[in-house]
Amino acid sequence: MNPCGFSFGMDVGACISSMAAGWVPDWLEPLLPFWPWAAVILALGIAYRIAGLPGITAAAAAIGYILGRRSVRTEDQFPHPDPAPPVKKKRKTLF
């Protein structure tokens, strides 16, 4: 049975794994869950190839900034004061 048939309850993971079964070597399959690390290492290698040490420094700074911003809890950072009571305004009338 082909797992890549389009249907409402299709298993996307089984479809991707069946497509990758012939393309990915056997020794590489256990390393697939660590693809984010591989992408970071590849990006650092490209940055080094293009810009040298300043490129790696800029890429590391960007990665640190992104990961640092994602780890901040913004809801606990600033306590919200109690809301002010609503102000009743006098309605303007014609007379």
ROKE-750787 format. One record per residue (C-alpha): residue in one letter; x, y, z; chain; residue number from 1. Coordinates in Angstrom, 2 decimals, padded with zeros to 5 digits. Last residue first. Layout:
(a,(X,Y,Z),A,NUM)
...
END
This chain:
(f,(-030.89,071.10,025.77),A,95)
(l,(-029.28,069.13,022.87),A,94)
(t,(-027.57,066.65,025.14),A,93)
(k,(-023.94,065.90,025.77),A,92)
(r,(-023.36,062.77,027.73),A,91)
(k,(-021.52,063.14,030.99),A,90)
(k,(-018.60,060.79,031.04),A,89)
(k,(-018.33,057.85,033.40),A,88)
(v,(-014.72,056.77,033.83),A,87)
(p,(-014.19,053.01,033.91),A,86)
(p,(-012.22,051.78,036.89),A,85)
(a,(-008.50,051.56,036.26),A,84)
(p,(-007.10,048.14,035.46),A,83)
(d,(-005.05,046.51,038.18),A,82)
(p,(-001.39,046.78,037.38),A,81)
(h,(000.23,044.32,034.96),A,80)
(p,(003.41,042.68,036.10),A,79)
(f,(006.21,043.00,033.53),A,78)
(q,(008.40,039.97,032.81),A,77)
(d,(005.90,037.25,033.66),A,76)
(e,(003.92,037.43,030.39),A,75)
(t,(007.06,037.95,028.32),A,74)
(r,(008.71,034.70,029.21),A,73)
(v,(012.09,034.92,027.49),A,72)
(s,(013.49,031.71,025.95),A,71)
(r,(012.58,032.57,022.36),A,70)
(r,(014.44,035.88,022.53),A,69)
(g,(017.61,034.14,023.70),A,68)
(l,(017.40,031.52,020.96),A,67)
(i,(017.07,034.21,018.30),A,66)
(y,(019.82,036.38,019.77),A,65)
(g,(022.18,033.44,020.20),A,64)
(i,(021.61,032.30,016.61),A,63)
(a,(022.18,035.84,015.31),A,62)
(a,(025.34,036.25,017.39),A,61)
(a,(026.63,032.88,016.18),A,60)
(a,(025.97,033.90,012.57),A,59)
(a,(027.71,037.26,013.07),A,58)
(t,(030.75,035.63,014.71),A,57)
(i,(030.91,032.94,012.02),A,56)
(g,(030.84,035.61,009.33),A,55)
(p,(033.47,037.71,011.14),A,54)
(l,(035.72,034.58,011.20),A,53)
(g,(035.55,034.00,007.45),A,52)
(a,(032.99,035.82,005.32),A,51)
(i,(031.82,033.41,002.59),A,50)
(r,(033.38,030.11,003.63),A,49)
(y,(032.89,030.82,007.32),A,48)
(a,(029.22,031.71,006.81),A,47)
(i,(028.75,028.55,004.72),A,46)
(g,(030.31,026.44,007.45),A,45)
(l,(028.21,028.13,010.12),A,44)
(a,(025.07,027.43,008.11),A,43)
(l,(026.06,023.77,007.67),A,42)
(i,(026.71,023.40,011.40),A,41)
(v,(023.35,024.99,012.18),A,40)
(a,(021.54,022.77,009.65),A,39)
(a,(023.22,019.66,011.08),A,38)
(w,(022.12,020.66,014.57),A,37)
(p,(018.56,021.10,013.33),A,36)
(w,(018.74,017.68,011.59),A,35)
(f,(019.29,015.76,014.84),A,34)
(p,(016.28,013.47,014.39),A,33)
(l,(017.86,012.33,011.09),A,32)
(l,(021.01,010.89,012.71),A,31)
(p,(019.69,007.32,013.03),A,30)
(e,(018.94,007.34,009.24),A,29)
(l,(022.45,008.39,008.15),A,28)
(w,(024.14,004.98,008.44),A,27)
(d,(021.46,003.36,006.28),A,26)
(p,(021.97,005.80,003.40),A,25)
(v,(019.09,008.18,002.63),A,24)
(w,(017.64,008.17,-000.88),A,23)
(g,(015.75,004.88,-001.01),A,22)
(a,(014.01,005.17,002.34),A,21)
(a,(013.49,008.94,001.95),A,20)
(m,(010.22,008.55,000.04),A,19)
(s,(008.93,005.96,002.51),A,18)
(s,(009.96,008.14,005.46),A,17)
(i,(008.20,011.17,004.00),A,16)
(c,(004.97,009.24,003.40),A,15)
(a,(005.06,007.59,006.80),A,14)
(g,(005.49,011.00,008.44),A,13)
(v,(002.66,012.53,006.40),A,12)
(d,(000.14,009.91,007.53),A,11)
(m,(-002.99,010.71,005.50),A,10)
(g,(-006.23,011.14,007.41),A,9)
(f,(-008.10,013.25,004.83),A,8)
(s,(-006.62,011.53,001.80),A,7)
(f,(-003.77,011.93,-000.62),A,6)
(g,(-002.01,008.64,-001.23),A,5)
(c,(001.57,008.80,000.03),A,4)
(p,(001.39,005.69,002.22),A,3)
(n,(001.27,003.45,-000.90),A,2)
(m,(000.00,000.00,000.00),A,1)
END
